[in-house]
Amino acid sequence: MRVAIRDKALMLLDTIPAGTFYSEITEKQCGAVILGIRLGKTIQDMFPAMAEDYQNGLSARQIVEKYKIKEIFGVKEGVARTVVYNALGGYDGNFISSKHEAYPGLIEDKEEFKRLAKRHNAESGREAGLKQFKLKKGIHAQTPRDRLELGSFITIAKGRVPYTEEEFLYIYKLAHTPEFKMGIRIKASKVAKAVNNKFHKGEEVRNSDKITKAFMRIKRYIEQGVLTVE
């Protein structure tokens, strides 16, 4: 039996337009992410055995097929897999627009889930990578900017807050301001506070660890010509 979803909000995850990385996501897209978080919790109660399936070698795609996630909720493949990942790995509660409480994954040991996900991704990546290489599609044909935007879409689908280009450039600017430096190192905690105040209404969306990693990405994007600093 197919479950009706009011206004099909979750379907929007498959239609987020190119360039979203450089603009604010719409209210409907935000609603789609929130609904994805809720569905992750819903299928935990419906299909708890999927955790054992994942541990025994079934991929997210195979779990989607086994439990007919697409048919039940009326969603596309990519959305269905995201919901499965939320159910297995849990939701950490850090999507600023969602009031949904954090919940643990069916696989409660986060390190175990990370190992399993890495193994599954490696296996599926080898298969897909070979196919994409032959067809000259996917990452083999993407520009650095394409890969950057794709990463932003994935971040949104996971219920997290992606960086905007403006935010990246602001971090880069602060990292080269004496007030935010200590020798050759940046004062990541201070930068995080400034970024949160400017872009996230003071909410602790970014922390020192995230800022440090973001700065490394920014330098790489500048080298690749993805970001331009005036």
C-alpha positions as CSV (number, residue, x, y, z in Angstrom):
1,M,0.0,0.0,0.0
2,R,1.3,3.4,-0.9
3,V,1.5,6.1,1.8
4,A,0.3,9.5,0.6
5,I,2.6,12.3,1.4
6,R,1.0,15.8,1.5
7,D,2.3,18.0,-1.3
8,K,5.1,15.5,-2.1
9,A,7.6,17.7,-0.4
10,L,10.3,15.0,-0.2
11,M,10.3,14.6,-4.0
12,L,11.9,18.0,-4.1
13,L,15.2,16.5,-2.9
14,D,15.5,15.1,-6.4
15,T,14.9,18.5,-8.1
16,I,17.1,20.9,-6.2
17,P,18.5,23.0,-9.1
18,A,22.1,23.4,-10.0
19,G,23.5,26.5,-8.2
20,T,21.8,25.8,-4.9
21,F,25.3,26.0,-3.3
22,Y,25.4,29.6,-4.2
23,S,21.9,30.6,-2.9
24,E,19.6,30.0,-0.1
25,I,17.5,26.8,-0.3
26,T,13.8,27.5,-0.7
27,E,11.1,26.9,1.9
28,K,9.8,23.9,0.1
29,Q,13.3,22.4,-0.2
30,C,13.9,23.0,3.5
31,G,10.6,21.2,4.1
32,A,11.8,18.3,1.9
33,V,14.9,17.8,4.1
34,I,12.8,18.0,7.3
35,L,10.4,15.4,5.9
36,G,13.4,13.1,5.0
37,I,14.5,13.3,8.7
38,R,11.0,12.3,9.8
39,L,10.8,9.4,7.4
40,G,14.1,8.1,8.7
41,K,12.6,7.8,12.1
42,T,9.4,6.3,10.7
43,I,11.0,3.4,8.9
44,Q,13.1,2.6,12.0
45,D,9.8,1.5,13.6
46,M,8.5,-0.2,10.4
47,F,11.6,-2.1,9.4
48,P,14.0,-2.6,12.3
49,A,15.5,-5.7,10.7
50,M,17.2,-3.5,8.0
51,A,20.0,-2.9,10.4
52,E,20.9,-6.6,10.4
53,D,20.5,-6.6,6.6
54,Y,23.0,-3.8,6.3
55,Q,25.4,-5.5,8.7
56,N,25.1,-8.7,6.7
57,G,26.1,-7.1,3.5
58,L,23.0,-5.6,1.9
59,S,23.6,-2.1,0.4
60,A,21.2,0.8,0.9
61,R,20.0,0.3,-2.6
62,Q,19.2,-3.4,-1.9
63,I,17.4,-2.4,1.3
64,V,15.3,0.1,-0.6
65,E,14.3,-2.7,-3.0
66,K,13.7,-5.3,-0.3
67,Y,11.4,-3.1,1.8
68,K,9.9,-1.3,-1.2
69,I,10.7,2.1,0.3
70,K,10.0,3.9,-3.0
71,E,6.7,2.3,-3.5
72,I,5.5,2.8,0.1
73,F,6.4,6.5,0.3
74,G,6.2,7.5,-3.3
75,V,9.8,8.7,-3.5
76,K,12.6,8.4,-6.0
77,E,15.7,6.2,-5.6
78,G,18.0,8.9,-4.3
79,V,15.5,10.1,-1.7
80,A,14.8,6.5,-0.6
81,R,18.5,5.8,0.0
82,T,18.8,9.0,2.1
83,V,15.9,7.9,4.3
84,V,17.5,4.5,4.7
85,Y,20.8,6.1,5.8
86,N,19.0,8.3,8.3
87,A,17.3,5.3,9.7
88,L,20.5,3.3,10.0
89,G,22.8,6.0,11.1
90,G,20.4,8.3,13.0
91,Y,19.9,12.1,12.9
92,D,22.2,14.3,15.0
93,G,19.7,17.2,15.3
94,N,21.9,19.8,13.8
95,F,19.7,20.9,10.9
96,I,18.9,24.4,12.1
97,S,15.5,24.6,10.4
98,S,14.2,21.4,11.9
99,K,12.6,21.1,15.3
100,H,12.7,17.3,15.1
101,E,14.6,15.8,18.0
102,A,17.8,13.9,17.3
103,Y,17.4,10.1,17.3
104,P,19.9,7.3,17.3
105,G,20.3,5.0,14.3
106,L,19.3,1.4,14.2
107,I,23.0,0.7,14.3
108,E,23.7,2.5,17.5
109,D,27.5,2.1,17.4
110,K,28.4,5.1,15.2
111,E,31.9,3.8,14.5
112,E,30.4,0.5,13.3
113,F,28.0,2.3,11.0
114,K,30.9,4.4,9.6
115,R,32.9,1.3,8.9
116,L,29.9,-0.4,7.2
117,A,29.0,2.6,5.2
118,K,32.6,3.0,4.0
119,R,32.7,-0.6,3.0
120,H,29.4,-0.4,1.1
121,N,30.4,2.9,-0.5
122,A,33.7,1.4,-1.7
123,E,32.0,-1.6,-3.2
124,S,29.3,0.4,-5.0
125,G,31.8,3.1,-5.9
126,R,34.0,0.6,-7.7
127,E,31.1,-0.7,-9.7
128,A,29.6,2.8,-10.5
129,G,33.1,4.3,-11.1
130,L,33.8,1.8,-13.8
131,K,30.5,2.3,-15.5
132,Q,30.8,6.1,-15.3
133,F,34.3,6.0,-16.7
134,K,33.1,4.0,-19.7
135,L,30.2,6.4,-20.2
136,K,32.4,9.4,-19.4
137,K,29.9,10.5,-16.8
138,G,29.8,11.2,-13.1
139,I,32.9,12.5,-11.3
140,H,35.2,11.5,-14.3
141,A,33.5,14.2,-16.4
142,Q,32.7,16.8,-13.7
143,T,34.5,20.0,-13.2
144,P,35.7,21.0,-9.7
145,R,32.7,23.3,-9.5
146,D,30.3,20.5,-10.4
147,R,31.8,18.3,-7.7
148,L,31.5,21.2,-5.2
149,E,27.8,21.7,-5.9
150,L,27.1,18.0,-5.9
151,G,28.7,17.9,-2.4
152,S,26.4,20.6,-1.3
153,F,23.3,18.7,-2.5
154,I,24.5,15.6,-0.6
155,T,25.0,17.8,2.6
156,I,21.4,19.1,2.3
157,A,20.1,15.6,1.8
158,K,21.8,14.5,5.0
159,G,20.0,17.1,7.0
160,R,23.0,19.3,7.4
161,V,23.7,23.0,6.6
162,P,25.9,23.4,3.5
163,Y,28.3,26.3,3.1
164,T,27.4,29.1,0.7
165,E,30.0,30.7,-1.4
166,E,29.6,34.0,0.5
167,E,30.3,32.1,3.8
168,F,33.4,30.4,2.4
169,L,34.8,33.8,1.2
170,Y,34.0,35.3,4.6
171,I,35.9,32.5,6.4
172,Y,38.9,33.1,4.0
173,K,38.8,36.8,4.7
174,L,38.8,36.3,8.5
175,A,41.6,33.8,8.2
176,H,43.8,36.5,6.7
177,T,42.8,39.1,9.3
178,P,45.4,39.6,12.1
179,E,42.7,39.6,14.8
180,F,41.7,36.1,13.8
181,K,45.3,34.7,13.5
182,M,47.9,33.4,15.9
183,G,51.1,33.2,14.1
184,I,50.5,31.1,11.0
185,R,47.5,29.4,12.5
186,I,43.9,30.7,12.5
187,K,41.9,31.2,15.6
188,A,39.3,28.7,14.5
189,S,37.0,29.1,17.5
190,K,36.9,32.9,17.1
191,V,36.2,32.5,13.3
192,A,33.4,30.0,14.0
193,K,31.7,32.5,16.4
194,A,31.9,35.3,13.9
195,V,30.6,33.1,11.1
196,N,27.7,31.8,13.2
197,N,26.8,35.4,14.2
198,K,26.8,36.6,10.6
199,F,25.2,33.6,8.8
200,H,23.4,31.5,11.4
201,K,21.7,34.0,13.8
202,G,24.2,33.1,16.5
203,E,23.3,29.4,16.5
204,E,26.3,27.1,16.9
205,V,26.2,25.6,13.4
206,R,30.0,25.9,12.8
207,N,32.7,25.0,15.4
208,S,36.4,25.2,15.4
209,D,36.9,21.7,13.9
210,K,34.4,22.5,11.0
211,I,36.1,25.9,10.3
212,T,39.5,24.3,10.2
213,K,38.3,21.7,7.7
214,A,36.4,24.3,5.7
215,F,39.5,26.5,5.4
216,M,41.4,23.6,3.9
217,R,38.6,23.1,1.4
218,I,38.6,26.8,0.6
219,K,42.3,26.8,-0.2
220,R,41.8,23.8,-2.5
221,Y,38.8,25.4,-4.3
222,I,40.8,28.6,-4.8
223,E,43.7,26.6,-6.3
224,Q,41.3,24.8,-8.6
225,G,39.6,28.1,-9.7
226,V,36.3,27.2,-8.2
227,L,36.4,30.2,-5.8
228,T,37.7,33.6,-6.8
229,V,39.1,35.9,-4.2
230,E,39.2,39.6,-5.1
